[in-house]
Amino acid sequence: MIARRPSLSDNELLAILSLSHNATAIYTTEDLVIEAANDAMLAFWHADKTVIGHKLEEAVPILSGNPLLDLLKNVWRTGQTYQAQEVPVVYREKKQTVYFDFEYRAIKNHEGRIHCILHTANDVTERTLKNLAKVEFSQHRLGQMVMSSPVGMTILRSRYLIVEIANDPMLEIWSRKREEVLGRSLIEIFPDQIDRRFPSMIYSVFDSGAPVTMSEVFIEIADKNGNKSSGYLSISYNPLFDPEGNVESVLITVNDVSKAVAARKEVEQNRAALQKLIEELAATNLEFEAINHELESTNNEFVLINEELSSTNDELAFANEEVIKSRDTLNLAIEAADIITWRADLGTGEFTMSDNGAELVNAIGNKLSFESFLETVGAGHRERINQVINKAIANKKKLNIEFQLKSASGQKKLWYKLNALPHYSIDGTPTYLTGTLLDITEQKEDDQRKNDFIAMVSHELKTPITSLKAYIQLLAVNAQKAGDAFTVNALAKSNAQINKMTTLINGFLNLSRLESGKISLDIKRFDLALLVAEIVDEAKTTQNTHTIIYEPCEGVLVNADADKIGSVINNLINNALKYSPRGTEVTVVCSSNTAEARVSIKDQGIGLSPKDIDRVFDRFFRVEAPQMQTISGFGIGLYLSAEIVRRHNGHIWAKSEIGKGSTFYFTLPLA
């Protein structure tokens, strides 16, 4: 029979508990009433036995507002034990900080309800201060190691990447001074690196706690003045942990290996060159063997070659005679056509012409400089010739241009057509130009006489046409009053034909003025978008055969002649309507960039072939196609439009495909 164990009373248990060297207290109810506290805990509270039986928050004022009270209440509510180590407690009166390990443990009765909370605390101030001293010493030693390292080292604190310390090699790599980086974020110091991979790799060290190493990374770093330096670096990111095991900083080590990389690459190149040389030597030996065999057969071939050479010499003599005949024929044709041949050396500027050309400019002999040749060109044409020649050289294409040239007497302006072809050295450098000059003065005079005749006839036709239009309008009014529908309809058709005739006559007059240089531009600043919108609205009102779509732009200011540009837009829209089937769409688009405004007119018409696109802006050009036979016109509208745009320093062009329609574009410089 087992003897009954003696039980201890509550007072005996409390007496034993009071003997513990650890601070111990017992609390009851959710209000944390102090049920018991040993001397160590009372000393910790700076209180005596009178606090027993009172609420902890009221009995111990030093704990008022302390988060430890909330933790105790949470233990009472949840029944979960709470432990903490090296918790600092500040005694304000003594201005002293003490560190404790403590535990709040919920004690439950036989029914599972919380009976009380057992609070134990152990003063670990001495141990904690020693640990802090060790940490401080370690940090000091780490700082010394960083500063004395021959390679670049720095420590970045927190995810803000604050520079805590950076040694001289690192400052040299960064191209910065110490006062420019300490206490600042790495992202602030190097904002150009935000989108690069380096910040994200540093963040990954904070997230994972794992080090990252990279070898021979090519990097560019700009100093505060924007000057860039580059090189190859070997980089390592190592985490530094706080006492809780969290990454608080990252130690970065950077070693400049640019010289080593350059040396290795040089060795690799030398090794590759040596290997190639060995392979070439092996191939050379094989070639020598083959050559020896070939020499044997070559000796036999020489005998045959000597026989063939005799025959070839006879053929060459005959061919030479044919070349001489061809050259004489060409020279005869050139002389008969009075064509001037020339050559311009782009390196020396020397300009050589045939005798008839040198005679024209009154040159000594047949050589003169390119600059002196340009002096014989009319002042209005010199810059244009230079531009055309430079463009042809850059694009490696032949060129042709018409210009005025002074005669030897200087009394008469002669018109010439220049054709040229650039020549290049093996490396692609332009070396010289060759070409011809053809006198087209008589042709130009014929054109002028024709333009004068067209202008005169057009001018003379305007008066009777105007009178005829007035009579028709008067007859139409009378017929309408009389209710004669047939006559009204016939007169309306007659009036439409007169309008077409008026448009044609105005076109001829504008052509004459343009080519005689009498057309003037009234340059003013205006909003191109408003002009396009106005013309599109007018076109929508005056026709019902097509759907006109307008894609507008805003605030496009240009310096131009609004009436002339308006006639260009009108002509392009009318052409789109004329050359596309009824019921199709015509799209007008206005747009701009930083330098120029652009207008495009797109139709769904018959389209143009590539050869027709190259000539569509030529004077009097009309496409030869079955579909065009029923469409009226003389081929001057696009020519006039192109000349107007070019005189505004703009560009005009077209894109098209047979059966899929055409798009005409023109641009003007912004104001």
SVG drawing of the C-alpha trace seen along z (x, -y; Angstrom):
<svg xmlns="http://www.w3.org/2000/svg" viewBox="-44 -91 101 93">
<polyline fill="none" stroke="black" stroke-width="0.4" points="0.0,0.0 1.5,-3.3 1.8,-6.0 -0.3,-9.1 1.9,-12.1 1.7,-15.1 0.1,-18.1 1.3,-21.7 -1.1,-24.5 -1.4,-27.6 0.5,-29.6 3.3,-27.1 3.5,-27.2 3.7,-31.0 6.3,-30.9 8.4,-28.5 7.8,-30.7 9.1,-33.7 12.5,-32.1 13.1,-32.0 15.9,-34.3 14.0,-34.9 11.4,-37.6 8.0,-35.9 4.4,-37.1 0.9,-35.6 -2.1,-37.5 -5.7,-36.7 -8.7,-37.9 -8.6,-39.8 -7.9,-43.0 -4.5,-41.4 -4.9,-41.6 -1.6,-40.9 -2.2,-37.7 1.5,-37.1 4.9,-38.6 8.3,-37.6 11.0,-40.0 12.8,-39.9 9.7,-41.0 8.9,-43.7 12.4,-45.0 11.9,-45.0 8.7,-47.0 10.3,-49.4 7.4,-48.4 6.6,-46.6 4.1,-44.0 1.3,-46.6 0.8,-46.2 -0.6,-42.6 -4.3,-42.5 -4.3,-45.5 -4.5,-45.8 -1.1,-45.6 -1.5,-48.8 -2.6,-50.9 -0.2,-49.3 2.9,-49.7 2.8,-53.1 6.1,-52.5 4.2,-50.0 1.5,-52.4 1.2,-52.6 3.7,-49.7 2.8,-47.3 3.6,-44.4 0.2,-45.0 -1.6,-44.3 0.5,-41.1 -0.6,-39.9 -4.2,-40.6 -3.9,-38.7 -2.5,-35.7 -5.5,-35.7 -7.9,-35.9 -6.2,-33.3 -4.4,-31.0 -1.3,-31.0 2.1,-31.4 4.2,-34.3 8.0,-34.4 10.6,-37.1 14.3,-37.5 16.5,-40.5 13.6,-42.9 14.8,-46.4 13.1,-48.2 13.9,-51.8 13.9,-53.2 13.3,-56.9 14.2,-58.0 17.6,-56.4 18.0,-56.9 18.9,-53.2 18.0,-50.5 17.7,-46.9 17.3,-43.8 15.0,-40.8 14.1,-37.3 10.5,-36.8 7.5,-34.4 3.7,-34.9 2.2,-31.4 -1.6,-30.8 -2.4,-28.3 -5.7,-26.4 -7.8,-24.7 -9.3,-21.1 -12.1,-22.5 -9.7,-23.9 -10.4,-27.5 -7.7,-30.0 -7.1,-30.2 -4.1,-32.7 -1.1,-33.9 2.4,-33.0 4.9,-35.7 8.6,-35.0 11.4,-37.3 15.2,-37.0 17.6,-40.0 20.0,-39.3 21.4,-42.9 25.0,-41.8 24.7,-39.1 22.9,-41.4 25.5,-44.2 28.3,-41.7 26.5,-40.5 26.0,-44.1 29.6,-44.9 30.6,-41.9 28.3,-43.0 29.7,-46.5 33.3,-45.1 32.4,-42.9 30.9,-45.8 34.0,-47.9 36.3,-45.1 34.1,-44.7 34.4,-48.4 38.2,-48.2 38.3,-45.2 36.2,-47.1 38.3,-50.3 41.6,-48.4 40.6,-46.1 42.5,-46.6 39.3,-45.8 36.1,-47.9 33.8,-47.2 30.7,-48.9 27.8,-48.0 24.2,-48.9 21.7,-49.1 18.0,-48.1 16.0,-47.8 16.5,-51.5 20.2,-50.6 21.6,-53.3 25.5,-53.5 26.8,-53.0 30.5,-52.6 32.5,-52.6 36.3,-52.3 38.6,-54.2 38.7,-51.6 34.9,-51.5 34.8,-55.3 37.2,-55.2 35.0,-52.7 31.9,-54.9 33.8,-58.1 32.4,-59.8 33.7,-61.4 32.9,-59.9 30.7,-62.8 28.7,-62.4 27.6,-58.8 27.6,-58.2 24.1,-58.1 22.5,-58.3 20.5,-55.7 22.4,-53.9 19.4,-54.5 19.7,-58.3 23.4,-58.2 23.0,-56.3 19.5,-57.0 20.5,-55.6 20.8,-52.1 17.1,-51.9 16.0,-49.8 19.1,-47.7 19.5,-44.2 21.8,-45.2 19.2,-46.7 16.9,-43.7 19.8,-41.3 20.6,-43.2 16.9,-43.0 17.0,-39.3 19.7,-39.0 17.5,-40.8 14.6,-38.4 16.4,-35.1 19.4,-35.6 21.5,-33.9 24.7,-35.4 25.0,-36.3 28.2,-36.3 28.8,-37.5 32.1,-37.3 33.4,-39.6 30.3,-41.8 30.5,-44.6 29.2,-47.9 29.1,-51.6 29.1,-54.2 28.6,-57.9 30.1,-60.5 28.1,-63.5 29.1,-65.4 27.7,-62.6 31.1,-61.4 30.9,-57.6 33.6,-55.0 33.3,-51.3 35.0,-48.1 34.6,-44.5 33.9,-43.8 33.6,-40.7 30.8,-41.4 29.6,-39.6 26.6,-40.4 26.8,-38.9 24.0,-39.2 24.7,-40.6 22.2,-39.3 20.8,-40.9 20.6,-38.8 17.1,-37.6 18.5,-36.1 17.0,-38.8 19.1,-40.4 19.7,-43.9 22.5,-44.9 24.4,-43.6 28.2,-43.6 29.2,-44.3 32.6,-43.4 33.7,-44.7 37.0,-43.7 38.0,-45.5 39.1,-42.7 39.2,-44.8 42.9,-44.2 42.6,-40.5 39.7,-40.2 41.6,-42.1 44.7,-39.9 42.6,-36.7 40.9,-37.9 44.3,-38.8 45.6,-35.3 42.4,-33.7 42.9,-35.8 46.5,-34.9 45.7,-31.2 43.0,-31.4 45.5,-33.1 48.1,-30.5 45.7,-27.7 44.6,-29.3 48.3,-29.7 48.9,-26.0 45.9,-25.1 47.0,-27.4 50.5,-25.9 49.1,-22.4 46.9,-23.5 49.9,-25.2 51.9,-22.0 49.0,-20.3 48.8,-23.1 52.6,-22.9 52.1,-19.2 49.3,-20.1 51.2,-22.9 54.1,-20.6 51.7,-18.4 50.1,-21.3 53.5,-22.7 54.1,-19.5 50.9,-19.9 51.3,-23.6 54.6,-23.2 52.6,-21.2 49.9,-23.8 52.3,-26.6 53.1,-25.1 49.4,-25.3 49.0,-28.8 51.8,-30.2 49.9,-28.9 46.6,-30.4 48.4,-33.8 49.3,-34.2 45.7,-33.7 44.5,-36.0 46.8,-38.8 45.2,-38.9 41.7,-39.0 42.8,-41.8 44.1,-43.8 40.8,-43.5 38.9,-44.3 41.1,-47.4 40.2,-48.6 36.5,-48.1 36.9,-50.1 38.6,-52.9 35.8,-52.9 33.2,-53.0 35.0,-55.8 35.2,-57.8 31.5,-57.2 30.6,-58.3 32.8,-61.4 31.1,-62.2 27.7,-61.9 28.7,-64.1 30.1,-66.7 27.1,-66.5 24.7,-67.0 27.0,-69.7 27.2,-67.8 29.8,-68.9 31.5,-66.2 33.1,-66.8 34.9,-65.2 35.1,-66.6 37.7,-65.3 36.0,-65.3 39.4,-65.2 41.2,-68.1 38.2,-70.0 39.7,-69.9 37.0,-70.2 37.8,-69.1 35.5,-69.7 35.6,-69.1 36.8,-72.0 33.4,-73.2 32.6,-73.5 35.8,-75.3 35.1,-77.7 31.7,-78.4 33.0,-79.6 36.1,-81.3 38.4,-79.0 42.1,-78.7 42.9,-75.3 40.3,-72.8 40.7,-72.7 39.2,-74.8 38.1,-74.3 34.6,-73.1 34.2,-76.4 35.0,-78.5 32.5,-76.4 29.8,-77.2 30.5,-80.9 29.3,-80.6 26.0,-79.2 23.1,-81.5 23.0,-82.6 19.6,-81.1 20.7,-77.6 24.1,-77.1 22.8,-75.9 20.3,-73.6 23.1,-72.0 25.2,-71.4 22.2,-69.8 21.4,-67.5 25.0,-66.5 25.5,-65.7 22.3,-63.7 23.3,-61.7 26.7,-60.9 25.1,-59.9 22.5,-57.6 25.0,-56.3 22.6,-57.3 22.9,-59.2 21.5,-62.7 20.1,-65.2 19.2,-68.9 18.4,-71.9 20.0,-75.3 21.1,-78.6 24.7,-79.3 26.4,-82.5 27.9,-82.7 31.5,-83.7 30.3,-87.3 28.1,-87.3 25.3,-88.9 23.1,-85.9 21.7,-83.4 21.9,-79.9 19.9,-76.9 21.7,-73.6 20.7,-70.1 23.4,-68.4 23.6,-64.6 26.2,-63.0 27.2,-59.7 29.3,-59.4 32.3,-57.0 33.7,-55.4 37.0,-53.8 37.1,-50.2 36.3,-51.2 33.3,-53.1 34.7,-56.6 33.4,-59.0 36.3,-59.9 35.0,-61.7 32.0,-62.6 31.6,-62.2 28.8,-63.6 27.4,-65.7 26.1,-69.2 23.4,-69.7 22.3,-73.1 18.5,-73.3 18.3,-77.1 16.2,-76.8 13.9,-74.2 13.4,-76.6 12.7,-79.5 10.1,-77.3 8.6,-76.5 8.5,-80.1 6.8,-81.0 4.3,-78.2 3.6,-79.4 3.2,-83.0 0.7,-81.7 -1.2,-79.6 -1.3,-82.6 -2.5,-84.9 -5.2,-82.5 -6.3,-81.6 -6.6,-85.3 -8.5,-86.1 -10.9,-83.2 -11.7,-84.3 -13.8,-87.3 -16.1,-85.5 -16.4,-82.6 -17.4,-84.9 -20.0,-86.6 -21.3,-83.2 -21.7,-82.1 -23.6,-85.3 -26.0,-84.8 -26.6,-81.1 -27.3,-82.1 -29.8,-84.8 -31.5,-82.3 -31.7,-79.7 -33.5,-82.3 -36.0,-83.1 -36.5,-79.4 -37.1,-78.7 -39.7,-81.4 -41.4,-80.1 -41.4,-76.6 -39.4,-75.2 -37.8,-72.2 -36.0,-70.9 -34.3,-74.2 -33.4,-74.6 -31.7,-71.2 -29.9,-71.8 -28.7,-75.2 -27.4,-73.6 -25.4,-71.1 -24.1,-73.9 -23.1,-75.9 -21.2,-72.8 -19.3,-72.5 -18.4,-76.2 -17.2,-75.7 -14.9,-72.9 -13.7,-75.2 -13.0,-78.0 -11.0,-75.6 -9.0,-74.4 -8.3,-78.0 -7.3,-79.0 -5.0,-76.0 -3.3,-77.1 -2.9,-80.6 -1.4,-79.3 1.0,-77.1 2.1,-80.0 2.6,-82.2 4.5,-79.5 6.9,-78.7 7.5,-82.4 8.2,-83.1 5.3,-85.5 3.4,-83.5 3.9,-85.0 3.3,-83.5 1.5,-85.5 3.2,-83.9 1.3,-84.2 1.0,-82.1 -2.2,-80.1 -3.7,-76.9 -3.4,-74.2 -5.9,-72.0 -8.7,-74.7 -7.9,-75.1 -8.2,-71.3 -11.4,-71.1 -12.9,-73.9 -12.1,-72.4 -13.3,-68.9 -16.6,-70.4 -17.0,-72.2 -16.2,-69.0 -18.8,-67.1 -21.4,-69.8 -20.8,-70.0 -20.8,-66.2 -22.9,-63.3 -21.2,-60.5 -18.6,-59.5 -18.1,-59.2 -15.4,-61.6 -13.9,-60.7 -11.8,-63.3 -9.3,-62.4 -8.4,-65.9 -5.4,-67.2 -5.2,-70.2 -3.1,-73.4 -0.9,-72.9 0.6,-76.3 2.5,-76.8 3.9,-79.8 2.5,-79.5 0.1,-80.9 -3.3,-79.7 -4.9,-80.1 -2.2,-78.2 -2.1,-75.4 -5.9,-75.3 -5.8,-74.8 -3.4,-71.9 -5.8,-70.2 -8.8,-70.8 -6.9,-69.4 -5.9,-66.2 -9.5,-65.7 -11.0,-66.3 -8.6,-63.8 -9.5,-61.2 -13.2,-61.7 -12.5,-61.7 -10.4,-58.5 -12.4,-56.3 -15.8,-54.6 -19.0,-56.0 -19.9,-54.9 -16.3,-54.4 -14.5,-56.3 -12.0,-59.1 -10.0,-59.5 -8.3,-62.9 -5.8,-62.8 -4.1,-65.7 -1.1,-65.0 2.1,-66.6 5.4,-65.8 8.0,-68.1 9.2,-69.4 6.5,-69.3 2.8,-69.0 1.5,-66.2 -1.7,-65.9 -2.7,-62.7 -5.7,-61.9 -6.5,-58.2 -8.9,-56.8 -10.2,-53.4 -9.7,-54.0 -8.0,-52.4 -4.5,-52.9 -1.1,-53.7 1.7,-51.5 5.2,-52.0 6.4,-53.6 3.4,-56.0 4.1,-57.0 7.5,-58.3 6.0,-60.6 2.6,-61.5 3.8,-65.0 5.3,-65.8 3.8,-68.5 1.1,-67.3 1.5,-63.7 -1.6,-61.5 -1.8,-57.8 -2.5,-55.7 -5.1,-53.2 -8.5,-52.1 -10.2,-53.5 -8.7,-56.9 -10.3,-57.5 -13.6,-58.8 -11.9,-61.0 -11.1,-64.6 -7.9,-66.5 -4.7,-67.8 -2.2,-66.6 -1.4,-70.0 -3.2,-69.8 -0.6,-67.6 2.3,-69.4 1.0,-72.7 0.4,-71.2 3.9,-69.8 5.5,-73.1 3.5,-75.0 4.5,-72.5 8.1,-72.6 8.1,-76.4 7.0,-76.2 10.1,-74.0 7.7,-71.0 7.6,-67.5 4.9,-65.8 4.8,-62.1 2.3,-59.2 1.9,-55.6 -0.3,-53.3 -1.1,-49.8 -3.1,-48.9 -6.7,-48.1 -6.3,-49.1 -6.3,-52.9 -3.7,-55.6 -2.6,-57.8 -1.1,-61.3 0.9,-63.0 2.4,-66.4 4.3,-68.0 5.0,-71.6 7.5,-72.9 5.9,-73.9 6.0,-77.6"/>
</svg>
